[in-house]
Amino acid sequence: MLIQVPMQIDDTATFYTRVDAYLRSVDPDYEAGEVAASHQREREVLPPILGESNGRSILDLTCGSGAQALALAALGWQVTGLDLTPAYLNIARACAAQSGISLRLEQHDARVPLPTGLVGQFDVSLSCMALDNIIEEDGFTQALANLYCALKPGGLCYIRLRHMDFVLDEPSRYDFSWERELPNGRLIRLEDWLPLDDGTLINSYLFVLENHSRSYPYETTVFSYRRRALRKAELLTRLEQAGFVDMKLLPLEAPWHPYAVTMRH
């Protein structure tokens, strides 16, 4: 079975809102389990890179459901998390309340300038798995400017992104992402990538719901949106143009894994 260009290509906020609603409808325990697992992973991954909290402040420009923001707040950071999608901010707020974690969460579009009160206030800024969601040139430039201008002089910035060089140079269809056991079967997520000629890709999440209580146990649901085909070389050039210095690519675990880069104000 091949996926053609989907009939519905959502904007980023709509895509993540629809995916979140779908997951909650088929797997009510998904949010709690996934957020808890990602929270624990980030508590292990981030401290060796960012250092100890010591009460320092950090801006998560694209916090999503709070994987990094919640982990860092639990470790003692003074965290401000911003995101475009209300559904994901609600997940982060619920998880913070359930865990007794204190942090500031607000809706904000990374493509527009930061509120004045957030400029120059943070020891660290970060964005994980989100900058390539911004396909507009002006919006992408502004997002990098936000990561830069949020920092105090000498502050550290951390960015993590999908390895688009691998996606573009080693094209594959239907990458396996994960599967979850359900009472009557499984939920399987695959990803499909369709490069376009305008420097973007169509990224589709293909969900296969297996339910053995039905006469035909398989149901397929697809959600799609457009992402920037952001190669590492382009990112590093744009970061330099934004004013960052001392850029360092961190070791890559595997070609298909996300990559990360740090830099200084």
Phi and psi in degrees as a GROMACS rama.xvg file:
@    title "Ramachandran Plot"
@    xaxis  label "Phi"
@    yaxis  label "Psi"
@TYPE xy
-110.476  140.933  LEU-2
-89.9892  122.467  ILE-3
-85.2475  177.073  GLN-4
-56.9489  122.366  VAL-5
-63.2312  150.483  PRO-6
-67.4333  -34.976  MET-7
-114.435  116.484  GLN-8
-115.448  110.013  ILE-9
-81.13  158.216  ASP-10
-73.4224  167.815  ASP-11
-59.5226  -48.7935  THR-12
-62.6591  -42.0594  ALA-13
-65.4556  -41.431  THR-14
-57.7512  -53.0251  PHE-15
-67.9019  -32.905  TYR-16
-65.4376  -43.1537  THR-17
-69.2929  -39.7321  ARG-18
-62.805  -43.6895  VAL-19
-61.4117  -45.068  ASP-20
-63.0216  -39.959  ALA-21
-63.9027  -47.1304  TYR-22
-61.5903  -41.2896  LEU-23
-66.6715  -30.4133  ARG-24
-73.8728  -32.7163  SER-25
-100.578  -18.4215  VAL-26
-147.243  81.9865  ASP-27
-57.4515  -23.1122  PRO-28
-88.7896  0.982855  ASP-29
-60.3266  -50.3099  TYR-30
-58.0449  -50.8935  GLU-31
-62.224  -43.4826  ALA-32
-68.8849  -43.438  GLY-33
-70.5332  -44.035  GLU-34
-64.1549  -41.4225  VAL-35
-63.0818  -41.8651  ALA-36
-66.9165  -44.4224  ALA-37
-68.8809  -35.4551  SER-38
-57.9144  -46.6089  HIS-39
-66.1025  -40.6658  GLN-40
-60.285  -44.1318  ARG-41
-68.9674  -31.3092  GLU-42
-63.2828  -25.2689  ARG-43
-90.9685  -35.9082  GLU-44
-78.9329  -43.3056  VAL-45
-77.8768  -40.1654  LEU-46
-56.2239  -40.8005  PRO-47
-62.1973  -22.9408  PRO-48
-92.1035  -45.4892  ILE-49
-90.8806  -17.582  LEU-50
87.599  -177.945  GLY-51
-72.2717  155.263  GLU-52
-70.0967  -54.7427  SER-53
49.6231  34.8473  ASN-54
73.6527  11.1711  GLY-55
-70.8331  162.486  ARG-56
-104.213  147.741  SER-57
-144.322  139.287  ILE-58
-108.465  119.974  LEU-59
-97.4862  103.01  ASP-60
-69.7031  -26.86  LEU-61
-135.704  70.3167  THR-62
-77.37  -16.7602  CYS-63
55.6754  -133.535  GLY-64
-83.7577  4.10197  SER-65
98.9584  18.0962  GLY-66
-54.2611  -52.243  ALA-67
-77.6937  -43.1935  GLN-68
-61.6165  -44.6803  ALA-69
-66.2335  -42.5041  LEU-70
-61.4127  -44.3286  ALA-71
-69.3977  -39.4629  LEU-72
-62.4637  -39.3655  ALA-73
-65.1708  -25.2602  ALA-74
-88.4737  1.78728  LEU-75
104.522  1.43963  GLY-76
-72.0186  151.106  TRP-77
-90.1181  102.188  GLN-78
-105.86  132.518  VAL-79
-116.379  121.417  THR-80
-113.918  130.033  GLY-81
-119.234  146.749  LEU-82
-159.885  155.483  ASP-83
-79.883  -27.7253  LEU-84
-100.014  112.55  THR-85
-58.3471  -36.4616  PRO-86
-60.161  -40.1926  ALA-87
-73.6204  -37.1615  TYR-88
-62.334  -36.1951  LEU-89
-64.9798  -38.4111  ASN-90
-62.211  -46.6782  ILE-91
-61.0436  -42.4792  ALA-92
-63.6005  -43.5095  ARG-93
-64.0782  -41.7956  ALA-94
-66.9944  -38.95  CYS-95
-63.3445  -43.7957  ALA-96
-65.1426  -41.4217  ALA-97
-65.3845  -33.5287  GLN-98
-94.6669  -3.1898  SER-99
69.2123  31.4918  GLY-100
-98.098  135.704  ILE-101
-105.594  124.261  SER-102
-159.561  166.606  LEU-103
-101.428  126.093  ARG-104
-127.217  127.791  LEU-105
-141.267  151.419  GLU-106
-80.1942  128.966  GLN-107
-158.875  139.45  HIS-108
-89.3354  119.529  ASP-109
-61.3335  -15.0905  ALA-110
-83.2016  -2.79209  ARG-111
-120.579  156.542  VAL-112
-58.4697  150.497  PRO-113
-66.6459  150.009  LEU-114
-56.2533  146.234  PRO-115
-54.4053  -36.6753  THR-116
-67.6147  -11.3434  GLY-117
-101.771  -5.99606  LEU-118
-76.5025  129.237  VAL-119
68.6423  23.4063  GLY-120
-107.142  -6.11131  GLN-121
-119.96  144.709  PHE-122
-76.4124  -30.3702  ASP-123
-140.306  143.276  VAL-124
-125.419  151.961  SER-125
-152.003  159.436  LEU-126
-149.534  126.75  SER-127
-120.959  124.682  CYS-128
57.9381  39.9882  MET-129
-139.927  -30.7264  ALA-130
-61.521  -30.2145  LEU-131
-78.5229  1.3495  ASP-132
-76.5356  -15.277  ASN-133
-93.9769  108.163  ILE-134
-96.2757  -17.111  ILE-135
-77.9522  133.865  GLU-136
-61.0199  -47.7257  GLU-137
-62.9816  -40.1101  ASP-138
-66.2509  -39.7521  GLY-139
-65.9741  -43.7473  PHE-140
-60.1294  -41.9056  THR-141
-67.775  -37.7782  GLN-142
-61.4834  -43.089  ALA-143
-64.9416  -39.0041  LEU-144
-63.0198  -36.7701  ALA-145
-64.7136  -42.6803  ASN-146
-62.0091  -35.0423  LEU-147
-75.6722  -51.1521  TYR-148
-75.4838  -14.117  CYS-149
-69.4278  -21.8708  ALA-150
-84.4666  149.194  LEU-151
-72.1584  159.759  LYS-152
-53.6781  131.08  PRO-153
82.9574  -0.145269  GLY-154
-65.803  160.099  GLY-155
-101.314  139.741  LEU-156
-120.215  140.479  CYS-157
-128.26  127.834  TYR-158
-127.939  134.724  ILE-159
-125.7  135.031  ARG-160
-143.243  156.673  LEU-161
-60.7503  140.184  ARG-162
-78.9259  83.8621  HIS-163
-67.3245  -25.9582  MET-164
-58.047  -42.1562  ASP-165
-68.0067  -42.7962  PHE-166
-60.7023  -41.3663  VAL-167
-79.3614  -36.8221  LEU-168
-89.5101  -22.2045  ASP-169
-124.393  64.5385  GLU-170
-61.5701  134.016  PRO-171
-142.172  156.988  SER-172
-113.782  140.787  ARG-173
64.9557  53.1194  TYR-174
-62.8837  134.684  ASP-175
-76.0704  129.737  PHE-176
-103.993  -55.8574  SER-177
-167.843  169.086  TRP-178
-141.921  149.244  GLU-179
-127.181  137.864  ARG-180
-76.288  133.685  GLU-181
-119.162  166.445  LEU-182
-55.4155  -35.5477  PRO-183
-115.743  15.7112  ASN-184
163.763  -133.682  GLY-185
-144.009  158.928  ARG-186
-116.649  122.164  LEU-187
-115.58  133.368  ILE-188
-114.138  127.164  ARG-189
-113.708  159.657  LEU-190
-123.83  141.924  GLU-191
-123.029  142.036  ASP-192
-125.366  128.386  TRP-193
-128.008  97.6936  LEU-194
-64.8344  141.609  PRO-195
-113.47  171.566  LEU-196
-82.8619  -4.43071  ASP-197
-100.809  15.7636  ASP-198
83.9299  15.4194  GLY-199
-123.601  172.726  THR-200
-132.901  151.643  LEU-201
-92.9747  118.526  ILE-202
-104.392  120.409  ASN-203
-115.138  134.518  SER-204
-96.3902  120.185  TYR-205
-107.9  111.938  LEU-206
-100.635  126.896  PHE-207
-110.035  113.322  VAL-208
-98.5242  117.978  LEU-209
-101.023  120.145  GLU-210
-138.391  103.507  ASN-211
-78.9154  1.65566  HIS-212
-82.8768  -6.45109  SER-213
-100.89  157.812  ARG-214
-65.216  -39.9338  SER-215
-113.21  112.997  TYR-216
-81.2409  -3.36507  PRO-217
-116.147  135.407  TYR-218
-134.999  131.638  GLU-219
-113.366  132.104  THR-220
-131.365  135.37  THR-221
-123.967  134.311  VAL-222
-124.566  138.921  PHE-223
-137.784  148.633  SER-224
-152.752  171.272  TYR-225
-101.494  137.145  ARG-226
-128.275  156.518  ARG-227
-75.3916  134.469  ARG-228
-81.03  73.0351  ALA-229
-91.1718  103.981  LEU-230
-80.4005  158.486  ARG-231
-60.264  -41.5953  LYS-232
-60.9948  -40.6548  ALA-233
-65.8113  -43.2199  GLU-234
-59.0385  -46.6737  LEU-235
-62.6205  -39.206  LEU-236
-63.6432  -43.6346  THR-237
-69.4017  -33.5973  ARG-238
-65.061  -41.5471  LEU-239
-62.8076  -40.9711  GLU-240
-64.3709  -29.9503  GLN-241
-75.6354  -10.9455  ALA-242
111.433  -3.81141  GLY-243
-71.5373  152.284  PHE-244
-132.559  171.21  VAL-245
54.9764  49.5043  ASP-246
-77.7538  134.732  MET-247
-135.742  121.896  LYS-248
-80.9257  128.836  LEU-249
-82.8791  155.147  LEU-250
-55.2419  138.821  PRO-251
-96.1592  125.822  LEU-252
-66.9181  -41.2089  GLU-253
-158.454  153.444  ALA-254
-56.6426  -31.1029  PRO-255
-90.0625  -1.46053  TRP-256
-84.2365  159.628  HIS-257
-61.1719  153.994  PRO-258
-114.137  162.691  TYR-259
-136.387  150.95  ALA-260
-139.127  141.646  VAL-261
-115.322  157.288  THR-262
-160.903  169.013  MET-263
-120.235  151.379  ARG-264
